C-alpha cells in the first residue's frame, strides 16, 4: 500500500473514516470501487483517492452510497457514533 505524500485536506470529513473502515474490513480500493458501482456510484480510482485524502468534496448521494458499500450508517461515516 502506498502512503500518502500530502497531509489530509479539508474538503470533507469522511475521508479518514472511509480509509479506516475499508482497511478494518480488509477491502482494497479496487474492490471498494466495484462495490460502490453496485450502489450506483461510479467514481474513478483517482476520485476515490482524493475523497480518502480529503482533497475532494463529497456529494450527499455519494455519502449514502459509500456508507452502504462499507455497511455502516451515514452517522458512523460522519463521526456521530463510534466506528
Backbone atoms as SQL, in Angstrom:
CREATE TABLE atoms (id INTEGER PRIMARY KEY, chain TEXT, resi INTEGER, resn TEXT, atom TEXT, x REAL, y REAL, z REAL);
INSERT INTO atoms VALUES
  (1, 'A', 1, 'UNK', 'N', 0.846, -1.179, 0.000),
  (2, 'A', 1, 'UNK', 'CA', 0.000, 0.000, 0.000),
  (3, 'A', 1, 'UNK', 'C', 0.888, 1.237, 0.000),
  (4, 'A', 2, 'UNK', 'N', 0.602, 2.158, -0.895),
  (5, 'A', 2, 'UNK', 'CA', 1.349, 3.403, -0.958),
  (6, 'A', 2, 'UNK', 'C', 0.864, 4.339, 0.145),
  (7, 'A', 3, 'UNK', 'N', 1.809, 5.034, 0.727),
  (8, 'A', 3, 'UNK', 'CA', 1.448, 6.020, 1.747),
  (9, 'A', 3, 'UNK', 'C', 1.282, 7.379, 1.079),
  (10, 'A', 4, 'UNK', 'N', 0.428, 8.174, 1.650),
  (11, 'A', 4, 'UNK', 'CA', 0.154, 9.490, 1.094),
  (12, 'A', 4, 'UNK', 'C', 1.348, 10.404, 1.295),
  (13, 'A', 5, 'UNK', 'N', 1.631, 11.189, 0.263),
  (14, 'A', 5, 'UNK', 'CA', 2.723, 12.145, 0.330),
  (15, 'A', 5, 'UNK', 'C', 2.253, 13.478, 0.901),
  (16, 'A', 6, 'UNK', 'N', 0.971, 13.768, 0.711),
  (17, 'A', 6, 'UNK', 'CA', 0.409, 15.035, 1.164),
  (18, 'A', 6, 'UNK', 'C', -0.346, 14.843, 2.475),
  (19, 'A', 7, 'UNK', 'N', -0.380, 15.870, 3.314),
  (20, 'A', 7, 'UNK', 'CA', -1.221, 15.782, 4.511),
  (21, 'A', 7, 'UNK', 'C', -2.693, 15.820, 4.092),
  (22, 'A', 8, 'UNK', 'N', -3.590, 15.341, 4.955),
  (23, 'A', 8, 'UNK', 'CA', -5.024, 15.368, 4.605),
  (24, 'A', 8, 'UNK', 'C', -5.489, 16.784, 4.298),
  (25, 'A', 9, 'UNK', 'N', -6.449, 16.869, 3.379),
  (26, 'A', 9, 'UNK', 'CA', -7.020, 18.162, 3.026),
  (27, 'A', 9, 'UNK', 'C', -8.145, 18.531, 3.973),
  (28, 'A', 10, 'UNK', 'N', -8.967, 19.486, 3.541),
  (29, 'A', 10, 'UNK', 'CA', -10.071, 19.950, 4.375),
  (30, 'A', 10, 'UNK', 'C', -11.382, 20.018, 3.596),
  (31, 'A', 11, 'UNK', 'N', -11.496, 19.224, 2.534),
  (32, 'A', 11, 'UNK', 'CA', -12.677, 19.276, 1.678),
  (33, 'A', 11, 'UNK', 'C', -13.826, 18.397, 2.170),
  (34, 'A', 12, 'UNK', 'N', -13.548, 17.423, 3.044),
  (35, 'A', 12, 'UNK', 'CA', -14.620, 16.581, 3.588),
  (36, 'A', 12, 'UNK', 'C', -14.200, 16.055, 4.955),
  (37, 'A', 13, 'UNK', 'N', -15.155, 15.465, 5.673),
  (38, 'A', 13, 'UNK', 'CA', -14.846, 14.916, 6.991),
  (39, 'A', 13, 'UNK', 'C', -14.891, 13.394, 7.013),
  (40, 'A', 14, 'UNK', 'N', -15.202, 12.781, 5.876),
  (41, 'A', 14, 'UNK', 'CA', -15.359, 11.327, 5.890),
  (42, 'A', 14, 'UNK', 'C', -14.138, 10.572, 5.377),
  (43, 'A', 15, 'UNK', 'N', -13.207, 11.250, 4.730),
  (44, 'A', 15, 'UNK', 'CA', -12.088, 10.575, 4.082),
  (45, 'A', 15, 'UNK', 'C', -11.304, 9.636, 4.981),
  (46, 'A', 16, 'UNK', 'N', -10.881, 10.130, 6.139),
  (47, 'A', 16, 'UNK', 'CA', -10.081, 9.284, 7.029),
  (48, 'A', 16, 'UNK', 'C', -10.911, 8.129, 7.578),
  (49, 'A', 17, 'UNK', 'N', -12.210, 8.343, 7.773),
  (50, 'A', 17, 'UNK', 'CA', -13.075, 7.262, 8.254),
  (51, 'A', 17, 'UNK', 'C', -13.270, 6.194, 7.177),
  (52, 'A', 18, 'UNK', 'N', -13.380, 6.637, 5.919),
  (53, 'A', 18, 'UNK', 'CA', -13.511, 5.683, 4.813),
  (54, 'A', 18, 'UNK', 'C', -12.288, 4.770, 4.789),
  (55, 'A', 19, 'UNK', 'N', -11.105, 5.350, 4.895),
  (56, 'A', 19, 'UNK', 'CA', -9.877, 4.553, 4.898),
  (57, 'A', 19, 'UNK', 'C', -9.877, 3.582, 6.077),
  (58, 'A', 20, 'UNK', 'N', -10.185, 4.082, 7.274),
  (59, 'A', 20, 'UNK', 'CA', -10.146, 3.246, 8.468),
  (60, 'A', 20, 'UNK', 'C', -11.126, 2.080, 8.375),
  (61, 'A', 21, 'UNK', 'N', -12.345, 2.354, 7.940),
  (62, 'A', 21, 'UNK', 'CA', -13.361, 1.298, 7.841),
  (63, 'A', 21, 'UNK', 'C', -12.992, 0.311, 6.750),
  (64, 'A', 22, 'UNK', 'N', -12.564, 0.833, 5.606),
  (65, 'A', 22, 'UNK', 'CA', -12.188, -0.033, 4.489),
  (66, 'A', 22, 'UNK', 'C', -11.024, -0.942, 4.883),
  (67, 'A', 23, 'UNK', 'N', -10.026, -0.386, 5.558),
  (68, 'A', 23, 'UNK', 'CA', -8.890, -1.189, 5.999),
  (69, 'A', 23, 'UNK', 'C', -9.287, -2.202, 7.062),
  (70, 'A', 24, 'UNK', 'N', -10.177, -1.813, 7.971),
  (71, 'A', 24, 'UNK', 'CA', -10.639, -2.736, 9.001),
  (72, 'A', 24, 'UNK', 'C', -11.364, -3.935, 8.381),
  (73, 'A', 25, 'UNK', 'N', -12.006, -3.695, 7.256),
  (74, 'A', 25, 'UNK', 'CA', -12.714, -4.765, 6.548),
  (75, 'A', 25, 'UNK', 'C', -11.800, -5.465, 5.536),
  (76, 'A', 26, 'UNK', 'N', -10.523, -5.081, 5.542),
  (77, 'A', 26, 'UNK', 'CA', -9.520, -5.644, 4.620),
  (78, 'A', 26, 'UNK', 'C', -9.977, -5.575, 3.166),
  (79, 'A', 27, 'UNK', 'N', -10.493, -4.421, 2.803),
  (80, 'A', 27, 'UNK', 'CA', -11.023, -4.206, 1.458),
  (81, 'A', 27, 'UNK', 'C', -10.058, -3.311, 0.681),
  (82, 'A', 28, 'UNK', 'N', -9.611, -3.790, -0.459),
  (83, 'A', 28, 'UNK', 'CA', -8.738, -2.991, -1.319),
  (84, 'A', 28, 'UNK', 'C', -9.570, -1.924, -2.023),
  (85, 'A', 29, 'UNK', 'N', -8.888, -0.872, -2.453),
  (86, 'A', 29, 'UNK', 'CA', -9.585, 0.215, -3.139),
  (87, 'A', 29, 'UNK', 'C', -10.337, -0.287, -4.363),
  (88, 'A', 30, 'UNK', 'N', -9.726, -1.154, -5.159),
  (89, 'A', 30, 'UNK', 'CA', -10.390, -1.609, -6.386),
  (90, 'A', 30, 'UNK', 'C', -11.637, -2.430, -6.059),
  (91, 'A', 31, 'UNK', 'N', -11.603, -3.200, -4.968),
  (92, 'A', 31, 'UNK', 'CA', -12.785, -3.958, -4.554),
  (93, 'A', 31, 'UNK', 'C', -13.870, -3.012, -4.041),
  (94, 'A', 32, 'UNK', 'N', -13.444, -1.968, -3.343),
  (95, 'A', 32, 'UNK', 'CA', -14.388, -0.976, -2.838),
  (96, 'A', 32, 'UNK', 'C', -15.046, -0.227, -3.994),
  (97, 'A', 33, 'UNK', 'N', -14.264, 0.113, -5.008),
  (98, 'A', 33, 'UNK', 'CA', -14.814, 0.790, -6.183),
  (99, 'A', 33, 'UNK', 'C', -15.868, -0.083, -6.867),
  (100, 'A', 34, 'UNK', 'N', -15.594, -1.380, -6.966),
  (101, 'A', 34, 'UNK', 'CA', -16.563, -2.295, -7.577),
  (102, 'A', 34, 'UNK', 'C', -17.837, -2.354, -6.751),
  (103, 'A', 35, 'UNK', 'N', -17.691, -2.345, -5.427),
  (104, 'A', 35, 'UNK', 'CA', -18.865, -2.378, -4.554),
  (105, 'A', 35, 'UNK', 'C', -19.665, -1.081, -4.665),
  (106, 'A', 36, 'UNK', 'N', -18.967, 0.039, -4.783),
  (107, 'A', 36, 'UNK', 'CA', -19.652, 1.318, -4.956),
  (108, 'A', 36, 'UNK', 'C', -20.495, 1.311, -6.224),
  (109, 'A', 37, 'UNK', 'N', -19.987, 0.686, -7.268),
  (110, 'A', 37, 'UNK', 'CA', -20.740, 0.614, -8.524),
  (111, 'A', 37, 'UNK', 'C', -22.050, -0.139, -8.340),
  (112, 'A', 38, 'UNK', 'N', -22.072, -1.149, -7.473),
  (113, 'A', 38, 'UNK', 'CA', -23.317, -1.890, -7.239),
  (114, 'A', 38, 'UNK', 'C', -24.365, -1.014, -6.554),
  (115, 'A', 39, 'UNK', 'N', -23.909, 0.068, -5.919),
  (116, 'A', 39, 'UNK', 'CA', -24.833, 1.002, -5.279),
  (117, 'A', 39, 'UNK', 'C', -25.054, 2.249, -6.130),
  (118, 'A', 40, 'UNK', 'N', -24.649, 2.169, -7.399),
  (119, 'A', 40, 'UNK', 'CA', -24.919, 3.253, -8.340),
  (120, 'A', 40, 'UNK', 'C', -23.932, 4.393, -8.327),
  (121, 'A', 41, 'UNK', 'N', -22.805, 4.218, -7.660),
  (122, 'A', 41, 'UNK', 'CA', -21.808, 5.284, -7.613),
  (123, 'A', 41, 'UNK', 'C', -20.589, 4.842, -8.412),
  (124, 'A', 42, 'UNK', 'N', -20.398, 5.447, -9.568),
  (125, 'A', 42, 'UNK', 'CA', -19.287, 5.104, -10.445),
  (126, 'A', 42, 'UNK', 'C', -18.268, 6.234, -10.410),
  (127, 'A', 43, 'UNK', 'N', -17.253, 6.088, -9.555),
  (128, 'A', 43, 'UNK', 'CA', -16.208, 7.105, -9.486),
  (129, 'A', 43, 'UNK', 'C', -14.874, 6.449, -9.842),
  (130, 'A', 44, 'UNK', 'N', -13.952, 7.263, -10.270),
  (131, 'A', 44, 'UNK', 'CA', -12.651, 6.760, -10.692),
  (132, 'A', 44, 'UNK', 'C', -11.766, 6.474, -9.470),
  (133, 'A', 45, 'UNK', 'N', -10.732, 5.668, -9.662),
  (134, 'A', 45, 'UNK', 'CA', -9.784, 5.433, -8.564),
  (135, 'A', 45, 'UNK', 'C', -9.160, 6.736, -8.063),
  (136, 'A', 46, 'UNK', 'N', -8.903, 7.663, -8.978),
  (137, 'A', 46, 'UNK', 'CA', -8.332, 8.950, -8.590),
  (138, 'A', 46, 'UNK', 'C', -9.303, 9.732, -7.709),
  (139, 'A', 47, 'UNK', 'N', -10.575, 9.731, -8.084),
  (140, 'A', 47, 'UNK', 'CA', -11.575, 10.444, -7.279),
  (141, 'A', 47, 'UNK', 'C', -11.698, 9.835, -5.893),
  (142, 'A', 48, 'UNK', 'N', -11.688, 8.492, -5.813),
  (143, 'A', 48, 'UNK', 'CA', -11.768, 7.840, -4.502),
  (144, 'A', 48, 'UNK', 'C', -10.550, 8.211, -3.667),
  (145, 'A', 49, 'UNK', 'N', -9.389, 8.198, -4.274),
  (146, 'A', 49, 'UNK', 'CA', -8.178, 8.566, -3.559),
  (147, 'A', 49, 'UNK', 'C', -8.262, 9.998, -3.038),
  (148, 'A', 50, 'UNK', 'N', -8.823, 10.883, -3.848),
  (149, 'A', 50, 'UNK', 'CA', -8.979, 12.281, -3.423),
  (150, 'A', 50, 'UNK', 'C', -10.011, 12.412, -2.300),
  (151, 'A', 51, 'UNK', 'N', -11.062, 11.593, -2.333),
  (152, 'A', 51, 'UNK', 'CA', -12.037, 11.581, -1.230),
  (153, 'A', 51, 'UNK', 'C', -11.341, 11.124, 0.043),
  (154, 'A', 52, 'UNK', 'N', -10.622, 10.003, -0.056),
  (155, 'A', 52, 'UNK', 'CA', -9.947, 9.462, 1.125),
  (156, 'A', 52, 'UNK', 'C', -8.881, 10.409, 1.657),
  (157, 'A', 53, 'UNK', 'N', -8.246, 11.165, 0.767),
  (158, 'A', 53, 'UNK', 'CA', -7.241, 12.137, 1.197),
  (159, 'A', 53, 'UNK', 'C', -7.829, 13.464, 1.616),
  (160, 'A', 54, 'UNK', 'N', -9.137, 13.559, 1.586),
  (161, 'A', 54, 'UNK', 'CA', -9.888, 14.753, 1.963),
  (162, 'A', 54, 'UNK', 'C', -9.559, 15.944, 1.056),
  (163, 'A', 55, 'UNK', 'N', -9.289, 15.656, -0.219),
  (164, 'A', 55, 'UNK', 'CA', -8.984, 16.703, -1.192),
  (165, 'A', 55, 'UNK', 'C', -10.111, 16.855, -2.208),
  (166, 'A', 56, 'UNK', 'N', -11.240, 16.220, -1.961),
  (167, 'A', 56, 'UNK', 'CA', -12.384, 16.298, -2.878),
  (168, 'A', 56, 'UNK', 'C', -13.661, 16.424, -2.077),
  (169, 'A', 57, 'UNK', 'N', -14.534, 17.330, -2.505),
  (170, 'A', 57, 'UNK', 'CA', -15.844, 17.440, -1.874),
  (171, 'A', 57, 'UNK', 'C', -16.642, 16.173, -2.156),
  (172, 'A', 58, 'UNK', 'N', -17.530, 15.817, -1.240),
  (173, 'A', 58, 'UNK', 'CA', -18.351, 14.624, -1.393),
  (174, 'A', 58, 'UNK', 'C', -19.814, 15.043, -1.396),
  (175, 'A', 59, 'UNK', 'N', -20.542, 14.628, -2.424),
  (176, 'A', 59, 'UNK', 'CA', -21.966, 14.943, -2.539),
  (177, 'A', 59, 'UNK', 'C', -22.762, 14.072, -1.559),
  (178, 'A', 60, 'UNK', 'N', -23.946, 14.531, -1.189),
  (179, 'A', 60, 'UNK', 'CA', -24.761, 13.795, -0.227),
  (180, 'A', 60, 'UNK', 'C', -25.097, 12.387, -0.717),
  (181, 'A', 61, 'UNK', 'N', -25.427, 12.233, -1.993),
  (182, 'A', 61, 'UNK', 'CA', -25.756, 10.903, -2.515),
  (183, 'A', 61, 'UNK', 'C', -24.529, 9.994, -2.510),
  (184, 'A', 62, 'UNK', 'N', -23.328, 10.586, -2.606),
  (185, 'A', 62, 'UNK', 'CA', -22.106, 9.788, -2.534),
  (186, 'A', 62, 'UNK', 'C', -21.877, 9.276, -1.119),
  (187, 'A', 63, 'UNK', 'N', -22.171, 10.108, -0.129),
  (188, 'A', 63, 'UNK', 'CA', -22.024, 9.692, 1.272),
  (189, 'A', 63, 'UNK', 'C', -22.926, 8.492, 1.547),
  (190, 'A', 64, 'UNK', 'N', -24.151, 8.535, 1.062),
  (191, 'A', 64, 'UNK', 'CA', -25.100, 7.434, 1.261),
  (192, 'A', 64, 'UNK', 'C', -24.570, 6.158, 0.607),
  (193, 'A', 65, 'UNK', 'N', -24.103, 6.251, -0.633),
  (194, 'A', 65, 'UNK', 'CA', -23.584, 5.070, -1.341),
  (195, 'A', 65, 'UNK', 'C', -22.336, 4.522, -0.656),
  (196, 'A', 66, 'UNK', 'N', -21.459, 5.396, -0.201),
  (197, 'A', 66, 'UNK', 'CA', -20.240, 4.964, 0.484),
  (198, 'A', 66, 'UNK', 'C', -20.589, 4.238, 1.777),
  (199, 'A', 67, 'UNK', 'N', -21.531, 4.790, 2.541),
  (200, 'A', 67, 'UNK', 'CA', -21.954, 4.138, 3.786),
  (201, 'A', 67, 'UNK', 'C', -22.537, 2.753, 3.503),
  (202, 'A', 68, 'UNK', 'N', -23.377, 2.651, 2.489),
  (203, 'A', 68, 'UNK', 'CA', -23.957, 1.352, 2.134),
  (204, 'A', 68, 'UNK', 'C', -22.876, 0.359, 1.725),
  (205, 'A', 69, 'UNK', 'N', -21.937, 0.819, 0.914),
  (206, 'A', 69, 'UNK', 'CA', -20.877, -0.072, 0.437),
  (207, 'A', 69, 'UNK', 'C', -19.974, -0.542, 1.577),
  (208, 'A', 70, 'UNK', 'N', -19.793, 0.306, 2.585),
  (209, 'A', 70, 'UNK', 'CA', -18.974, -0.067, 3.742),
  (210, 'A', 70, 'UNK', 'C', -19.782, -0.785, 4.822),
  (211, 'A', 71, 'UNK', 'N', -21.109, -0.849, 4.610),
  (212, 'A', 71, 'UNK', 'CA', -22.015, -1.497, 5.557),
  (213, 'A', 71, 'UNK', 'C', -21.981, -0.832, 6.931),
  (214, 'A', 72, 'UNK', 'N', -22.004, 0.502, 6.899),
  (215, 'A', 72, 'UNK', 'CA', -22.091, 1.299, 8.123),
  (216, 'A', 72, 'UNK', 'C', -23.194, 2.329, 7.924),
  (217, 'A', 73, 'UNK', 'N', -23.605, 2.974, 8.988),
  (218, 'A', 73, 'UNK', 'CA', -24.615, 4.014, 8.868),
  (219, 'A', 73, 'UNK', 'C', -23.958, 5.310, 8.410),
  (220, 'A', 74, 'UNK', 'N', -24.762, 6.193, 7.866),
  (221, 'A', 74, 'UNK', 'CA', -24.264, 7.500, 7.470),
  (222, 'A', 74, 'UNK', 'C', -23.733, 8.222, 8.715),
  (223, 'A', 75, 'UNK', 'N', -24.412, 8.050, 9.839),
  (224, 'A', 75, 'UNK', 'CA', -23.962, 8.651, 11.095),
  (225, 'A', 75, 'UNK', 'C', -22.560, 8.198, 11.488),
  (226, 'A', 76, 'UNK', 'N', -22.296, 6.904, 11.340),
  (227, 'A', 76, 'UNK', 'CA', -20.957, 6.392, 11.647),
  (228, 'A', 76, 'UNK', 'C', -19.935, 7.015, 10.708),
  (229, 'A', 77, 'UNK', 'N', -20.271, 7.110, 9.453),
  (230, 'A', 77, 'UNK', 'CA', -19.368, 7.679, 8.461),
  (231, 'A', 77, 'UNK', 'C', -19.088, 9.150, 8.763),
  (232, 'A', 78, 'UNK', 'N', -20.079, 9.847, 9.273),
  (233, 'A', 78, 'UNK', 'CA', -19.916, 11.269, 9.611),
  (234, 'A', 78, 'UNK', 'C', -19.310, 11.490, 10.986),
  (235, 'A', 79, 'UNK', 'N', -19.083, 10.415, 11.730),
  (236, 'A', 79, 'UNK', 'CA', -18.454, 10.529, 13.036),
  (237, 'A', 79, 'UNK', 'C', -19.402, 10.766, 14.173),
  (238, 'A', 80, 'UNK', 'N', -20.715, 10.573, 13.944),
  (239, 'A', 80, 'UNK', 'CA', -21.689, 10.776, 15.011),
  (240, 'A', 80, 'UNK', 'C', -21.656, 9.654, 16.039),
  (241, 'A', 81, 'UNK', 'N', -21.258, 8.474, 15.592),
  (242, 'A', 81, 'UNK', 'CA', -21.125, 7.325, 16.500),
  (243, 'A', 81, 'UNK', 'C', -19.779, 6.666, 16.262),
  (244, 'A', 82, 'UNK', 'N', -19.377, 5.817, 17.182),
  (245, 'A', 82, 'UNK', 'CA', -18.103, 5.111, 17.052),
  (246, 'A', 82, 'UNK', 'C', -18.140, 4.107, 15.923),
  (247, 'A', 83, 'UNK', 'N', -17.029, 3.986, 15.239),
  (248, 'A', 83, 'UNK', 'CA', -16.891, 3.009, 14.152),
  (249, 'A', 83, 'UNK', 'C', -16.334, 1.729, 14.717);
